Amino acid sequence: MHYTLTFFWIILAFASISFWEAYIEGEHGGAEKQVGWVRKIFGLRLTGYHFMLFGVCLPLFLLLPIITHGYDGKLLAVIACGYLVGILVEDFLWFVVNPKFKFKDFRHEKVWWYPWMRVGSYHIPVLYPGAIVLSGAIWYLFIR
């Protein structure tokens, strides 16, 4: 199994999702104008659209190698790390590629749909360090 290739393939898939999501949402980040339900979970705004995409569809697709090749703990860890890093890549690129929401507006005053935390003089979405720490822990425990 090519673990490194698998990891980068997952990142590439998430990067491509940033385009489709930016074109769907446009200037209405956080799926503000999408139909369906909205809930607050751990301070994060979760929509039915995002739950189905990131909580159901993508995990089903990403687990396909496990289904076709059998269980491989290291592969599962690579997929989990790819998923967590991929979410960050997808989210950040949403601001880069979105023709209706400019990258300069990627700040806590304009991006209301995230909880933000202060790190020194910067504000960053809480999701970012959380995903990085969790991905790093999975890599350290199961891949290295």
CYANA upper distance limits for C-alpha pairs under 8 A (distance plus 0.5 A):
  1 MET  CA     75 LEU  CA      8.45
  2 HIS  CA      6 THR  CA      6.63
  3 TYR  CA      7 PHE  CA      6.66
  3 TYR  CA     75 LEU  CA      7.08
  3 TYR  CA     78 VAL  CA      7.09
  4 THR  CA      8 PHE  CA      6.83
  5 LEU  CA      9 TRP  CA      6.45
  6 THR  CA     10 ILE  CA      6.75
  6 THR  CA     78 VAL  CA      8.01
  6 THR  CA     79 ILE  CA      8.08
  7 PHE  CA     11 ILE  CA      6.95
  7 PHE  CA     78 VAL  CA      6.58
  7 PHE  CA     79 ILE  CA      7.12
  7 PHE  CA     81 CYS  CA      8.11
  7 PHE  CA     82 GLY  CA      5.68
  8 PHE  CA     12 LEU  CA      6.60
  8 PHE  CA     82 GLY  CA      7.92
  9 TRP  CA     13 ALA  CA      6.73
 10 ILE  CA     14 PHE  CA      6.81
 10 ILE  CA     62 LEU  CA      8.26
 10 ILE  CA     79 ILE  CA      8.06
 10 ILE  CA     82 GLY  CA      6.18
 10 ILE  CA     83 TYR  CA      7.47
 10 ILE  CA     86 GLY  CA      7.21
 11 ILE  CA     15 ALA  CA      6.63
 11 ILE  CA     82 GLY  CA      6.68
 11 ILE  CA     83 TYR  CA      8.16
 11 ILE  CA     85 VAL  CA      7.66
 11 ILE  CA     86 GLY  CA      5.35
 11 ILE  CA     89 VAL  CA      7.65
 12 LEU  CA     16 SER  CA      6.78
 13 ALA  CA     17 ILE  CA      6.86
 13 ALA  CA     86 GLY  CA      8.45
 14 PHE  CA     18 SER  CA      7.00
 14 PHE  CA     86 GLY  CA      5.69
 14 PHE  CA     87 ILE  CA      7.20
 14 PHE  CA     89 VAL  CA      7.23
 14 PHE  CA     90 GLU  CA      5.64
 15 ALA  CA     19 PHE  CA      7.78
 15 ALA  CA     86 GLY  CA      7.77
 15 ALA  CA     89 VAL  CA      6.64
 15 ALA  CA     90 GLU  CA      5.52
 15 ALA  CA     93 LEU  CA      7.31
 16 SER  CA     20 TRP  CA      7.46
 16 SER  CA     90 GLU  CA      8.12
 17 ILE  CA     21 GLU  CA      6.51
 17 ILE  CA     90 GLU  CA      6.91
 18 SER  CA     22 ALA  CA      6.41
 18 SER  CA     90 GLU  CA      5.22
 18 SER  CA     91 ASP  CA      7.09
 18 SER  CA     93 LEU  CA      6.30
 18 SER  CA     94 TRP  CA      5.35
 18 SER  CA     97 VAL  CA      8.04
 19 PHE  CA     23 TYR  CA      6.65
 19 PHE  CA     93 LEU  CA      8.30
 19 PHE  CA     94 TRP  CA      7.08
 19 PHE  CA     97 VAL  CA      6.89
 19 PHE  CA     98 ASN  CA      7.69
 20 TRP  CA     24 ILE  CA      6.63
 21 GLU  CA     25 GLU  CA      6.49
 21 GLU  CA     94 TRP  CA      7.63
 22 ALA  CA     26 GLY  CA      5.90
 22 ALA  CA     94 TRP  CA      5.92
 22 ALA  CA     95 PHE  CA      8.27
 22 ALA  CA     97 VAL  CA      7.47
 22 ALA  CA     98 ASN  CA      5.44
 22 ALA  CA     99 PRO  CA      8.22
 23 TYR  CA     98 ASN  CA      7.20
 23 TYR  CA     99 PRO  CA      8.24
 25 GLU  CA     29 GLY  CA      6.37
 25 GLU  CA     30 GLY  CA      8.20
 25 GLU  CA     31 ALA  CA      6.31
 25 GLU  CA     32 GLU  CA      8.25
 25 GLU  CA     33 LYS  CA      8.03
 25 GLU  CA     34 GLN  CA      8.33
 26 GLY  CA     98 ASN  CA      7.01
 26 GLY  CA     99 PRO  CA      7.53
 26 GLY  CA    100 LYS  CA      5.65
 26 GLY  CA    101 PHE  CA      7.05
 27 GLU  CA     98 ASN  CA      8.44
 27 GLU  CA    100 LYS  CA      5.31
 27 GLU  CA    101 PHE  CA      5.37
 28 HIS  CA     32 GLU  CA      5.76
 28 HIS  CA     33 LYS  CA      6.82
 29 GLY  CA    111 VAL  CA      8.10
 29 GLY  CA    113 TRP  CA      7.84
 30 GLY  CA     45 ARG  CA      8.02
 30 GLY  CA     47 THR  CA      8.43
 30 GLY  CA    113 TRP  CA      6.12
 31 ALA  CA     47 THR  CA      7.60
 31 ALA  CA     49 TYR  CA      8.07
 31 ALA  CA     50 HIS  CA      8.45
 34 GLN  CA     49 TYR  CA      8.05
 36 GLY  CA     47 THR  CA      7.49
 36 GLY  CA     48 GLY  CA      6.14
 36 GLY  CA     49 TYR  CA      7.69
 37 TRP  CA     47 THR  CA      6.15
 37 TRP  CA     48 GLY  CA      5.76
 38 VAL  CA     45 ARG  CA      7.37
 38 VAL  CA     46 LEU  CA      6.12
 38 VAL  CA     47 THR  CA      4.84
 38 VAL  CA     48 GLY  CA      6.91
 39 ARG  CA     45 ARG  CA      6.42
 39 ARG  CA     46 LEU  CA      5.70
 39 ARG  CA     47 THR  CA      6.87
 40 LYS  CA     44 LEU  CA      5.94
 40 LYS  CA     45 ARG  CA      5.23
 40 LYS  CA     46 LEU  CA      6.45
 41 ILE  CA     45 ARG  CA      7.03
 41 ILE  CA     46 LEU  CA      7.23
 43 GLY  CA    114 TYR  CA      8.43
 43 GLY  CA    115 PRO  CA      6.88
 44 LEU  CA    113 TRP  CA      7.93
 44 LEU  CA    114 TYR  CA      6.60
 44 LEU  CA    115 PRO  CA      6.96
 45 ARG  CA    113 TRP  CA      6.65
 45 ARG  CA    114 TYR  CA      7.45
 46 LEU  CA     50 HIS  CA      6.93
 46 LEU  CA     51 PHE  CA      7.15
 47 THR  CA     51 PHE  CA      6.60
 48 GLY  CA     52 MET  CA      6.57
 49 TYR  CA     53 LEU  CA      6.67
 50 HIS  CA     54 PHE  CA      6.21
 50 HIS  CA     55 GLY  CA      7.85
 51 PHE  CA     55 GLY  CA      5.34
 51 PHE  CA     56 VAL  CA      7.26
 52 MET  CA     56 VAL  CA      5.43
 52 MET  CA     57 CYS  CA      6.49
 53 LEU  CA     57 CYS  CA      5.56
 53 LEU  CA     58 LEU  CA      6.47
 54 PHE  CA     58 LEU  CA      5.99
 54 PHE  CA     59 PRO  CA      7.54
 55 GLY  CA     59 PRO  CA      6.97
 56 VAL  CA     60 LEU  CA      6.68
 57 CYS  CA     61 PHE  CA      6.83
 58 LEU  CA     62 LEU  CA      6.43
 59 PRO  CA     63 LEU  CA      6.47
 60 LEU  CA     64 LEU  CA      7.14
 62 LEU  CA     79 ILE  CA      7.20
 63 LEU  CA     67 ILE  CA      6.96
 63 LEU  CA     76 LEU  CA      8.28
 63 LEU  CA     79 ILE  CA      8.08
 64 LEU  CA     68 THR  CA      6.62
 65 PRO  CA     69 HIS  CA      6.16
 65 PRO  CA     70 GLY  CA      8.02
 66 ILE  CA     70 GLY  CA      5.48
 66 ILE  CA     71 TYR  CA      5.73
 66 ILE  CA     72 ASP  CA      7.31
 66 ILE  CA     75 LEU  CA      8.15
 66 ILE  CA     76 LEU  CA      7.86
 67 ILE  CA     71 TYR  CA      7.85
 71 TYR  CA     76 LEU  CA      8.28
 72 ASP  CA     76 LEU  CA      6.71
 73 GLY  CA     77 ALA  CA      6.76
 73 GLY  CA    142 PHE  CA      8.14
 74 LYS  CA     78 VAL  CA      6.71
 74 LYS  CA    142 PHE  CA      6.69
 74 LYS  CA    143 ILE  CA      6.35
 75 LEU  CA     79 ILE  CA      6.63
 76 LEU  CA     80 ALA  CA      6.66
 77 ALA  CA     81 CYS  CA      6.63
 77 ALA  CA    138 ILE  CA      6.86
 77 ALA  CA    139 TRP  CA      7.44
 77 ALA  CA    142 PHE  CA      6.72
 77 ALA  CA    143 ILE  CA      7.18
 78 VAL  CA     82 GLY  CA      6.46
 78 VAL  CA    139 TRP  CA      8.01
 78 VAL  CA    143 ILE  CA      7.66
 79 ILE  CA     83 TYR  CA      6.48
 80 ALA  CA     84 LEU  CA      6.77
 80 ALA  CA    135 SER  CA      7.85
 80 ALA  CA    138 ILE  CA      8.20
 81 CYS  CA     85 VAL  CA      6.55
 81 CYS  CA    135 SER  CA      5.39
 81 CYS  CA    136 GLY  CA      8.21
 81 CYS  CA    138 ILE  CA      7.25
 81 CYS  CA    139 TRP  CA      7.35
 82 GLY  CA     86 GLY  CA      6.01
 83 TYR  CA     87 ILE  CA      6.62
 84 LEU  CA     88 LEU  CA      7.28
 84 LEU  CA    131 ALA  CA      6.04
 84 LEU  CA    132 ILE  CA      7.80
 84 LEU  CA    134 LEU  CA      8.31
 84 LEU  CA    135 SER  CA      6.58
 85 VAL  CA     89 VAL  CA      6.78
 85 VAL  CA    131 ALA  CA      7.38
 85 VAL  CA    132 ILE  CA      7.40
 85 VAL  CA    135 SER  CA      7.51
 86 GLY  CA     90 GLU  CA      6.41
 87 ILE  CA     91 ASP  CA      6.48
 88 LEU  CA     92 PHE  CA      6.50
 88 LEU  CA    128 TYR  CA      6.89
 88 LEU  CA    131 ALA  CA      8.04
 89 VAL  CA     93 LEU  CA      6.45
 90 GLU  CA     94 TRP  CA      6.62
 91 ASP  CA     95 PHE  CA      7.70
 92 PHE  CA     96 VAL  CA      7.30
 93 LEU  CA     97 VAL  CA      6.45
 94 TRP  CA     98 ASN  CA      6.15
 95 PHE  CA    101 PHE  CA      7.05
 95 PHE  CA    102 LYS  CA      6.87
 95 PHE  CA    103 PHE  CA      5.44
 95 PHE  CA    106 PHE  CA      7.14
 96 VAL  CA    102 LYS  CA      7.70
 96 VAL  CA    103 PHE  CA      5.86
 98 ASN  CA    102 LYS  CA      7.18
 98 ASN  CA    103 PHE  CA      8.44
101 PHE  CA    105 ASP  CA      7.54
102 LYS  CA    106 PHE  CA      7.96
105 ASP  CA    110 LYS  CA      6.40
105 ASP  CA    111 VAL  CA      7.89
106 PHE  CA    110 LYS  CA      7.25
106 PHE  CA    111 VAL  CA      6.84
107 ARG  CA    111 VAL  CA      6.44
107 ARG  CA    123 HIS  CA      7.66
107 ARG  CA    124 ILE  CA      8.23
108 HIS  CA    112 TRP  CA      7.14
108 HIS  CA    114 TYR  CA      8.47
108 HIS  CA    116 TRP  CA      6.91
108 HIS  CA    123 HIS  CA      7.05
108 HIS  CA    124 ILE  CA      8.02
108 HIS  CA    125 PRO  CA      8.40
114 TYR  CA    125 PRO  CA      6.64
114 TYR  CA    126 VAL  CA      8.02
115 PRO  CA    125 PRO  CA      6.47
115 PRO  CA    126 VAL  CA      6.43
116 TRP  CA    123 HIS  CA      6.65
116 TRP  CA    124 ILE  CA      5.91
116 TRP  CA    125 PRO  CA      4.79
116 TRP  CA    126 VAL  CA      5.71
117 MET  CA    123 HIS  CA      5.93
117 MET  CA    124 ILE  CA      6.00
117 MET  CA    125 PRO  CA      6.66
117 MET  CA    126 VAL  CA      6.21
118 ARG  CA    122 TYR  CA      6.16
118 ARG  CA    123 HIS  CA      4.90
118 ARG  CA    124 ILE  CA      6.95
119 VAL  CA    123 HIS  CA      6.47
119 VAL  CA    124 ILE  CA      7.70
124 ILE  CA    128 TYR  CA      7.68
125 PRO  CA    129 PRO  CA      8.35
126 VAL  CA    130 GLY  CA      6.95
127 LEU  CA    131 ALA  CA      6.49
128 TYR  CA    132 ILE  CA      6.74
129 PRO  CA    133 VAL  CA      6.49
130 GLY  CA    134 LEU  CA      6.66
131 ALA  CA    135 SER  CA      6.41
132 ILE  CA    136 GLY  CA      6.47
133 VAL  CA    137 ALA  CA      6.62
134 LEU  CA    138 ILE  CA      6.74
135 SER  CA    139 TRP  CA      6.64
136 GLY  CA    140 TYR  CA      6.53
137 ALA  CA    141 LEU  CA      6.51
138 ILE  CA    142 PHE  CA      6.28
138 ILE  CA    143 ILE  CA      7.77
139 TRP  CA    143 ILE  CA      5.35
139 TRP  CA    144 ARG  CA      6.63
140 TYR  CA    144 ARG  CA      6.09
